[in-house]
Amino acid sequence: MRSEAQRWLLNMLSAIGPLIALGVVVLLFGVADQYQENGGNFLTVSNFQSVSRNTATVAVAALGMTFIIISGGIDLSAGTGMALCATVLAFALKADYSAVVSIGLCLLTGCLCGLINGLLISFLRMIPFIVTLGTMSIYLGIAKLIAKETTVRPNRLEQVPEWLRQFTSTRDDALLLGLPVGVWVALGLAILVAGVLRYTVFSRHVFAMGSNESTARLCGVHIARTKILVYVIGGLFVGIAGLFLFSRLTVGNPTSGTGMELQIIAAVVIGGGSLNGGSGTVLGTLAGAGIMAVIQSGCTQLSISNPMQEMILGAIIITAVFIDQIRHRRSE
């Protein structure tokens, strides 16, 4: 009876642990900010709106990465793929395509990126790390070709719809119930993904494949098809994140996503997703993305330099992976 209670308690802590960590990080930076000479700006509504906007872009891409990591894979091309999607969107708008067509091309580009990754990994039986390391450079090169090695700048007032300019804006006239529209869209997508992971047969196949691919194959899971679909879904969310990225910049910069793949993967890992596969939650992913955005905002408020911010984030990632390894050894 005690072992069942302990198991239930461990499962609960695992589920809400990332949220507790997010609360602790917010509290620490809030207290530290109060002791500054000109402090008191961290725990404000305007800063919360800014943090939520910064969280949304990474969180949307991380929702797709959650599927990939649960399946036992990884996608290092997510950052450059996101920039490629944003560049395609900017290029289409500059060419006077309608917003619907331009956004459709943006999302299609993301899906194609995921499809290419999935096909290479499944049929060539190559390690996801190596494949996506290669496609990371390929997508960056394609984006630079489309942009002709410069930044694509559609006319902000004439070619970019107003709703798209205000999609992630924190201006008072662009907010919906106190938050940017894009943040609400990200939360809606999170609820959708949580439902898919909780109630569909497909999610069971993804978890089974990530836990033990050989056993999943013996149980009737079509491994190649499931992997391809997982990466296409991940690519779709990269395309949506590209829309968020363009809304923030209103230009298509081929290098704007460089390095963002680390933030996207870190959001899932900090949120409790296992790089060994077989585990991960939407709530944890959102909390992981929030932790990184809060650290960035808090360090800026405390005038901590960018190198120190990167060191802090790196230490948190190492700690999260170390905890995951301990949990994995205990489960074995």
Secondary structure per residue as TSV (DSSP state, phi and psi in degrees):
chain	resnum	aa	ss	phi	psi
A	1	M	-	360.0	-40.8
A	2	R	H	-66.5	-39.0
A	3	S	H	-63.9	-37.2
A	4	E	H	-65.2	-41.4
A	5	A	H	-65.3	-41.0
A	6	Q	H	-64.3	-40.7
A	7	R	H	-63.9	-41.4
A	8	W	H	-63.9	-40.3
A	9	L	H	-65.9	-41.8
A	10	L	H	-63.8	-40.3
A	11	N	H	-64.3	-40.0
A	12	M	H	-65.3	-44.7
A	13	L	H	-63.7	-37.2
A	14	S	H	-65.0	-36.2
A	15	A	H	-74.2	-43.0
A	16	I	H	-100.3	-2.3
A	17	G	H	-54.4	-48.6
A	18	P	H	-60.2	-35.7
A	19	L	H	-67.2	-39.8
A	20	I	H	-62.6	-43.3
A	21	A	H	-61.6	-40.5
A	22	L	H	-62.2	-43.7
A	23	G	H	-62.2	-39.8
A	24	V	H	-65.5	-43.2
A	25	V	H	-62.8	-44.4
A	26	V	H	-60.7	-44.1
A	27	L	H	-63.3	-43.2
A	28	L	H	-63.2	-46.6
A	29	F	H	-69.9	-33.8
A	30	G	H	-63.6	-44.0
A	31	V	H	-66.9	-44.6
A	32	A	H	-62.1	-37.1
A	33	D	H	-67.1	-32.7
A	34	Q	H	-65.7	-25.5
A	35	Y	T	-90.9	1.9
A	36	Q	S	-77.8	158.5
A	37	E	T	-63.0	-44.2
A	38	N	T	-114.0	41.3
A	39	G	-	-80.4	-168.0
A	40	G	-	93.1	10.1
A	41	N	-	-98.9	-13.0
A	42	F	T	-72.7	-49.9
A	43	L	T	-89.4	60.1
A	44	T	S	-123.9	160.9
A	45	V	H	-63.3	-42.6
A	46	S	H	-63.8	-39.0
A	47	N	H	-69.5	-37.1
A	48	F	H	-61.9	-40.7
A	49	Q	H	-63.7	-42.0
A	50	S	H	-65.8	-42.8
A	51	V	H	-64.2	-41.8
A	52	S	H	-63.2	-38.0
A	53	R	H	-64.9	-44.3
A	54	N	H	-66.1	-32.9
A	55	T	H	-69.2	-37.6
A	56	A	H	-59.0	-45.6
A	57	T	H	-61.5	-48.2
A	58	V	H	-67.4	-40.3
A	59	A	H	-63.3	-40.2
A	60	V	H	-62.7	-48.0
A	61	A	H	-63.8	-34.8
A	62	A	H	-69.4	-25.2
A	63	L	H	-62.5	-42.6
A	64	G	H	-67.7	-37.7
A	65	M	H	-65.3	-26.7
A	66	T	H	-60.5	-45.1
A	67	F	H	-57.7	-45.8
A	68	I	H	-65.0	-45.1
A	69	I	H	-70.3	-36.9
A	70	I	H	-60.4	-36.5
A	71	S	T	-75.6	-4.6
A	72	G	T	94.3	9.8
A	73	G	-	-106.2	-170.8
A	74	I	-	-157.5	155.7
A	75	D	-	-136.6	99.5
A	76	L	T	-81.7	-6.1
A	77	S	T	-92.6	3.5
A	78	A	H	-61.0	-39.7
A	79	G	H	-67.5	-51.8
A	80	T	H	-69.8	-30.1
A	81	G	H	-64.3	-39.6
A	82	M	H	-62.8	-44.3
A	83	A	H	-64.9	-36.9
A	84	L	H	-61.8	-44.2
A	85	C	H	-62.4	-44.2
A	86	A	H	-64.1	-36.6
A	87	T	H	-68.0	-41.9
A	88	V	H	-61.1	-42.9
A	89	L	H	-61.7	-45.7
A	90	A	H	-64.6	-41.6
A	91	F	H	-63.0	-42.9
A	92	A	H	-66.3	-41.2
A	93	L	H	-64.9	-40.0
A	94	K	H	-66.3	-28.5
A	95	A	T	-83.8	8.9
A	96	D	T	70.0	25.8
A	97	Y	-	-74.8	154.8
A	98	S	-	-67.6	162.3
A	99	A	H	-61.8	-37.6
A	100	V	H	-63.6	-47.8
A	101	V	H	-64.5	-42.9
A	102	S	H	-63.2	-43.9
A	103	I	H	-68.1	-37.7
A	104	G	H	-60.1	-42.2
A	105	L	H	-65.2	-36.6
A	106	C	H	-61.6	-48.6
A	107	L	H	-68.6	-38.3
A	108	L	H	-63.2	-38.9
A	109	T	H	-60.5	-43.7
A	110	G	H	-61.3	-43.6
A	111	C	H	-63.4	-40.0
A	112	L	H	-64.6	-40.0
A	113	C	H	-60.3	-45.1
A	114	G	H	-65.9	-38.6
A	115	L	H	-63.1	-43.8
A	116	I	H	-61.0	-45.2
A	117	N	H	-59.4	-46.7
A	118	G	H	-64.0	-41.8
A	119	L	H	-65.2	-44.6
A	120	L	H	-63.4	-42.8
A	121	I	H	-68.6	-40.9
A	122	S	H	-77.2	-50.4
A	123	F	H	-87.9	-27.7
A	124	L	S	-90.6	-7.8
A	125	R	-	51.8	48.8
A	126	M	-	-102.3	156.6
A	127	I	-	-68.4	130.2
A	128	P	H	-53.6	-37.1
A	129	F	H	-59.7	-45.4
A	130	I	H	-71.0	-44.5
A	131	V	H	-60.2	-50.2
A	132	T	H	-75.3	-22.0
A	133	L	H	-65.2	-38.8
A	134	G	H	-71.4	-46.6
A	135	T	H	-68.5	-22.7
A	136	M	H	-57.8	-45.9
A	137	S	H	-71.8	-35.9
A	138	I	H	-63.5	-46.6
A	139	Y	H	-66.1	-34.8
A	140	L	H	-64.1	-42.6
A	141	G	H	-64.7	-41.2
A	142	I	H	-63.0	-42.2
A	143	A	H	-61.3	-41.0
A	144	K	H	-66.9	-35.9
A	145	L	H	-64.3	-45.1
A	146	I	H	-61.6	-41.6
A	147	A	H	-85.3	-2.6
A	148	K	T	56.7	42.1
A	149	E	T	57.7	33.9
A	150	T	S	-141.7	-167.0
A	151	T	-	-101.7	130.3
A	152	V	B	-82.5	121.1
A	153	R	-	-123.4	90.6
A	154	P	-	-68.2	155.3
A	155	N	-	-62.7	118.0
A	156	R	T	-61.8	-37.6
A	157	L	T	-90.5	-32.9
A	158	E	T	-96.5	-32.1
A	159	Q	T	-108.6	-19.4
A	160	V	S	-101.3	117.8
A	161	P	-	-58.1	148.8
A	162	E	H	-60.7	-40.7
A	163	W	H	-63.2	-32.1
A	164	L	H	-74.1	-35.7
A	165	R	H	-65.5	-33.3
A	166	Q	T	-96.0	2.0
A	167	F	T	-57.4	-41.7
A	168	T	T	-116.7	16.5
A	169	S	-	-75.4	146.7
A	170	T	-	-103.3	11.8
A	171	R	S	-65.1	147.5
A	172	D	G	-57.5	-38.2
A	173	D	G	-77.7	-6.1
A	174	A	G	-105.2	-4.7
A	175	L	E	-82.5	148.4
A	176	L	E	-122.0	113.8
A	177	L	T	54.1	40.2
A	178	G	T	86.6	-2.5
A	179	L	E	-132.1	154.9
A	180	P	E	-59.3	148.9
A	181	V	H	-57.9	-39.1
A	182	G	H	-59.3	-33.6
A	183	V	H	-65.3	-41.7
A	184	W	H	-65.6	-36.8
A	185	V	H	-63.8	-42.3
A	186	A	H	-62.2	-41.1
A	187	L	H	-65.5	-39.3
A	188	G	H	-62.7	-42.4
A	189	L	H	-63.9	-37.5
A	190	A	H	-62.7	-42.3
A	191	I	H	-63.2	-41.3
A	192	L	H	-61.9	-46.3
A	193	V	H	-64.7	-40.6
A	194	A	H	-60.1	-40.2
A	195	G	H	-64.6	-41.4
A	196	V	H	-63.5	-44.6
A	197	L	H	-68.0	-26.6
A	198	R	H	-90.2	-33.6
A	199	Y	H	-121.6	-0.4
A	200	T	-	-105.9	155.3
A	201	V	H	-67.2	-36.4
A	202	F	H	-56.1	-42.4
A	203	S	H	-64.9	-35.3
A	204	R	H	-63.2	-38.8
A	205	H	H	-65.5	-39.5
A	206	V	H	-64.9	-46.1
A	207	F	H	-63.8	-41.7
A	208	A	H	-64.0	-42.8
A	209	M	H	-64.0	-39.8
A	210	G	H	-70.8	-32.5
A	211	S	H	-72.8	-47.0
A	212	N	-	-160.9	102.9
A	213	E	H	-63.9	-39.7
A	214	S	H	-64.4	-43.8
A	215	T	H	-65.1	-40.6
A	216	A	H	-61.4	-39.7
A	217	R	H	-64.0	-41.8
A	218	L	H	-65.9	-26.1
A	219	C	T	-85.1	2.7
A	220	G	T	99.7	6.8
A	221	V	-	-76.7	127.6
A	222	H	-	-78.7	96.9
A	223	I	H	-61.8	-50.2
A	224	A	H	-61.1	-46.8
A	225	R	H	-64.0	-40.9
A	226	T	H	-66.0	-41.1
A	227	K	H	-62.2	-44.7
A	228	I	H	-61.6	-44.5
A	229	L	H	-64.5	-38.9
A	230	V	H	-60.6	-44.9
A	231	Y	H	-73.2	-30.4
A	232	V	H	-66.2	-42.0
A	233	I	H	-62.1	-43.8
A	234	G	H	-59.8	-39.6
A	235	G	H	-66.4	-37.3
A	236	L	H	-60.2	-43.7
A	237	F	H	-70.8	-29.3
A	238	V	H	-64.3	-40.4
A	239	G	H	-62.6	-42.4
A	240	I	H	-63.9	-40.9
A	241	A	H	-63.5	-33.1
A	242	G	H	-62.6	-36.1
A	243	L	H	-62.9	-43.9
A	244	F	H	-61.5	-43.5
A	245	L	H	-63.2	-43.0
A	246	F	H	-64.6	-39.2
A	247	S	H	-61.3	-35.3
A	248	R	H	-73.7	-37.1
A	249	L	H	-99.7	-27.3
A	250	T	S	55.0	23.7
A	251	V	S	-141.2	164.1
A	252	G	B	-107.2	102.4
A	253	N	-	-107.3	112.6
A	254	P	T	-57.8	-24.3
A	255	T	T	-99.6	4.0
A	256	S	T	-67.8	-19.4
A	257	G	T	-99.2	-0.1
A	258	T	T	-61.6	124.7
A	259	G	T	90.1	-14.3
A	260	M	H	-71.5	-21.0
A	261	E	H	-60.5	-32.5
A	262	L	H	-67.5	-40.2
A	263	Q	H	-65.2	-39.8
A	264	I	H	-66.0	-47.0
A	265	I	H	-66.0	-41.1
A	266	A	H	-62.1	-35.3
A	267	A	H	-59.6	-41.1
A	268	V	H	-71.1	-43.6
A	269	V	H	-68.5	-45.9
A	270	I	H	-61.0	-32.3
A	271	G	T	-79.4	5.4
A	272	G	T	105.0	-1.4
A	273	G	-	-68.7	141.5
A	274	S	-	-99.6	130.6
A	275	L	T	-69.8	-11.4
A	276	N	T	-82.3	-8.9
A	277	G	S	89.1	162.3
A	278	G	S	91.6	-3.8
A	279	S	-	-148.9	151.6
A	280	G	-	156.3	146.1
A	281	T	-	-136.2	154.0
A	282	V	H	-67.0	-43.3
A	283	L	H	-60.2	-41.9
A	284	G	H	-64.4	-40.6
A	285	T	H	-62.8	-44.9
A	286	L	H	-61.9	-41.8
A	287	A	H	-65.0	-40.2
A	288	G	H	-62.4	-44.3
A	289	A	H	-63.5	-39.0
A	290	G	H	-65.1	-39.8
A	291	I	H	-60.1	-44.6
A	292	M	H	-65.6	-40.3
A	293	A	H	-67.3	-38.2
A	294	V	H	-66.8	-40.9
A	295	I	H	-62.5	-43.6
A	296	Q	H	-61.9	-46.0
A	297	S	H	-66.5	-44.4
A	298	G	H	-63.7	-41.7
A	299	C	H	-64.7	-36.9
A	300	T	H	-65.1	-43.1
A	301	Q	H	-63.0	-33.9
A	302	L	T	-90.4	6.1
A	303	S	T	60.4	35.3
A	304	I	-	-84.3	134.0
A	305	S	-	-66.3	158.4
A	306	N	H	-58.5	-43.3
A	307	P	H	-57.1	-39.2
A	308	M	H	-68.5	-37.3
A	309	Q	H	-59.4	-45.0
A	310	E	H	-64.8	-37.4
A	311	M	H	-66.4	-40.9
A	312	I	H	-63.3	-46.3
A	313	L	H	-62.9	-41.1
A	314	G	H	-61.8	-40.8
A	315	A	H	-63.7	-38.8
A	316	I	H	-66.0	-41.4
A	317	I	H	-62.4	-45.6
A	318	I	H	-60.5	-42.2
A	319	T	H	-63.0	-42.6
A	320	A	H	-63.7	-42.6
A	321	V	H	-67.5	-38.1
A	322	F	H	-62.3	-43.8
A	323	I	H	-63.3	-39.1
A	324	D	H	-63.0	-41.2
A	325	Q	H	-64.4	-40.4
A	326	I	H	-61.9	-45.3
A	327	R	H	-62.0	-39.0
A	328	H	H	-66.1	-41.5
A	329	R	H	-65.2	-39.8
A	330	R	H	-65.6	-38.2
A	331	S	H	-66.7	-30.0
A	332	E	-	-74.6	360.0
